[in-house]
Amino acid sequence: MTRIETRIQTPLASRYLEMLCRHFSRKVPSEWTATRGVVDFKPGACEMHADETTLRITCAHEEPQAVERMRHIVDDHLVRFSKKEGFSMVWQPAAA
């Protein structure tokens, strides 16, 4: 299983989690609260966790190419949603 994650320092973590999940729910199954979200992309699932200062996003799948597709989708949308903050995502292997 290939797992990657990114951690973004922002006081708006919960807001971004909800924006991403709400947006993705228009096309794929998504569930969320203010602190946790799951998006079931066709290539696999991404989990999101938010606290007061950090948004953590983890994507996992058996195939590395599927994980890369999910990373690209999340990056693309989060960059658009966060233009004012202007942060960039750094993805790294995640613990199982």
ABEGO torsion letter per residue (X at the ends): XBBBBBBBBBAAAAAAAAAAAAAAAAABBBBBBAABBBBBBAAEBBBBBBBAABBBBBBBBABAAAAAAAAAAAAAAAAAAAAAAGBBBBBBBBBX
